[in-house]
Structure formats: C-alpha cells, structure tokens
Amino acid sequence: MQIYKVGGAVRDRLLGKPVTDIDWVVVGATTEEMLAKGFRPVGSDFPVFLHPKTGEEYALARTERKSGRGYGGFTFHASPEVTLEEDLIRRDLTINAMAEDDQQNLTDPYQGQKDLKERLLRHVSPAFAEDPLRVLRVARFAARYAALGFTVAPETLELMRQLSESGELEALTAERSWKEISRALMEDQPQVFIEVLRECGALKVLMPEVDALFGVPQPEVHHPEIDTGAHTLSVLEQSALHKQPLTVRWACLLHDLGKGLTPEEEWPRHIAHEHTGLKLIKAVNQRFKAPRDCQELALLVGQYHTHGHRALELKPSTLLELLQSFDVYRRPQRFEEFIAACEMDARGRKGLEQRSYPQADYLRGAATAARSVAVQPLLEKGFKGPELGEAIKRERLKALKAYKEAASA
C-alpha cells in the first residue's frame, strides 16, 4: 500500500498558495485492507474512505470509462493493480494530475509542473472531452488563477468548444452546474469565468440570456463602454473587487438581461428593460435551481436597480414603495445587498469605477427613517387591522418626506 497526496494540494503548494483541502490516493490496496485499518467507507460509486482520525478523504486508485451521457456517465474500476499514473491520467488538467509521497517526492507524468511555470491550463488526455462538467471547471480555474497570468491552452479550448457543440452540456444536472457556477462567481476574477465560457461557446448553451447581451449597445453618455455584455463583465469584476457575497454577484450577472430583448430599431435605448428582463432572470434562476436568497435578490435588483440610481430624485411615495418591496423592516440585509448591487452596477462603467455613489447612503438613511416610525403610539390610538397598516404607511410617508427635505436642505 502506497499513499500519495494528489490534485489541488500539490498544485497550490507548488504555486506557493495556502493549501486548504487535501485529497489522497491509495495505490496497491483493497477495500478490505482499508476497512481493516479503520477507514470508513463513503460514496457509492467508487471506493472512497474517511481517515479514522483526520476525516480526510482517501480514494483507491481507479480508472474510468465513459458509459453514458453527462457528468455521471462513467463506470469506474478500482483494484490494487491500478497504477498511480493510470489514476492521474483520468484527471482534468495537468496541473491537477501531480502527486507527492510523504517525502514530497513529486510524480508528474503529464508535465503539470511545466504547465504551472508556463501558466497554462491544459488537459491531461483526450478523455477530457468525455466529461462536460470540465468545461465549467476549467473556466472556474481560469477565473481563480487569472491574476497569476494563467490562460487556457488553445488545444484545451478547442476540446471545450467541441463539448459545447456536442449537446453534452445539456446533460449536466442543475445541482452540479450551480456548484461550479457559484464557486466560480466567488473567485477573485469571476468575469474571466464568463469570458472563457463565451469563448468556447458554452455560455450560449448554458446562459443564452447572458450571451445575448454581447453586441447590444447602450447610450454612451451613461455607458462609455457601450456594449452591454462588456458592462456586465465589469459589474461582476467590481463585485469581486469589493468582496461582495454570492447573492450580490449573482444579481450583478443577471441585472441587465432585459436589454437582450430590446428590438434593434430601438437601440441604444432600453425602455422598461427592468420589467422585460424579469422573465429571463426567473428562467436562469430555475434552470440552475439557484438558492432562494440568490433568486430573490436577482429579481429585485433586476426590477429596481434604476430606482437605486435615481434614488435622490424619487418621490417619497415611490421611495416608500421601494422600501416595502424589499420588506426592509424584517429583512434589512436584503436591502443592504440591493444597495451594494446598484453601486457595483454604477461602478461597472468604463472610467467611472472610482466615482462616488451618494445614492447608497441616501437609501440607507431612507430605510432608517421609515424604520424609526413607532407602532405603539398608533396602537394606543386604537388603530388595528387594515386601519393600523394604513396608519403606519402614512407615518412612514411623513417620515420620508421629512427625510427628503432635510437631505435637500
């Protein structure tokens, strides 16, 4: 029995990056030997075990063969005869196909170290094209390591293009796709993830609504970058620079989908794109079964982001409707995330990345003013039921009028 550290732990150590998760592969062992040493079996597809003390995953060396469509369409073979090199060749990228023994002696049969030095994301073998999930994984690694100068090797991009055209991407489950998408959006340069997907043709398969934004112009006076797709990438980039959570980043990606539906004869204006885009945002949300908080914020940002930009001009009654829509009294965090998404949208414009966004503090102040209305005095006056609701609304409107006057003074 020989045990090797494999994959990301080896790659990140060689890159000088912190190692978080460690995967181990065991060569020359049987399931019975692992159980005898106290390892606990997990996973039904192939033999993976948890270490009795550390809880880390140890997998028996295995080979795999394509047997059906999609990410799950493989049969696995694990036995003591499977070599380390045979196990490593089934991995996606050369930089993930290296192994180390306990003395840090490197096994690198597919030139992963060379590709690390050359900053290349390159597939290990033609079997790469058998797994559609790898298109998303490679795009995610491109987003993670873009700052270090990594790019996708041309021959790997060509395989990704073939996969995108093959219909295999449609076989991916919503859960697997979302796992990769959500992780990619939380990388340092999530816009690179979208760029790579677009370059290999996967974006038009997975998110045609986002792909449709490229080549759609906007008024230059508001959007010096003009192209709606380029703007979306910039907004996503800003959301990462400002360390926004996943909910905000997802909303940033989808906020302008309505502009992809504007008839060409109406370009570069996009009247009512906030409303036309809602059905598209719903479709993307449902396709990937995004978590509820991501779905809700994306829809609210899509519908109201122009309200956010015009906050200083809004009538108190419109401002109150906006606050009610977000339920700022019970869910203050969601409104805070809306403000963040609006600010990222404003900053995601060429040359305007550093411009201040006074609307943010104005909206926060409005929410505070509306929340400051006390309910108890109204109860003491005998208001109840629907009448109480109307009385609270009147008082909140008064508070917002006073707030607007004070802010304008």
Buried (B, 14 or more C-beta within 10 A) or exposed (E): EEBBBBBBBBBBBBBEEEEEEBBBBBBBBBBEBBEEBEBEEEEEEBBBBBBEEEEBBBBBBBBBEEEEBBBBBBEBEBBEEBEBBBBBBBBBBBBBBBBBEEEEEEBBBBBBBEBBEEEBBBBBBEBBBBBBBBBBBBBBBBBBBBEEEBBBBEEBBBBBBBBBEBEBBEBBBEEBBBBBBBBBBBBBBBBBBBBBBBBBBBBBBBBEBBBBBBEBBBEEEEBEBBBBBBBBBBBBBBBBEEEBBBBBBBBBBBBBBBBBBBEEEEBBEBEEBBEBBBEBBBEBBEBBEBBEBBBBBBBBBBBBBBBBBEBEEBEBEBBBEBBEBBEBBEEBEBBBBBBBBBBBBBBBBBEBEEEEBEBBEBBBBBBEBBBEBEEEEBEEEEBEEEEBEEBBBEBBBEBBBEBBEEBEE
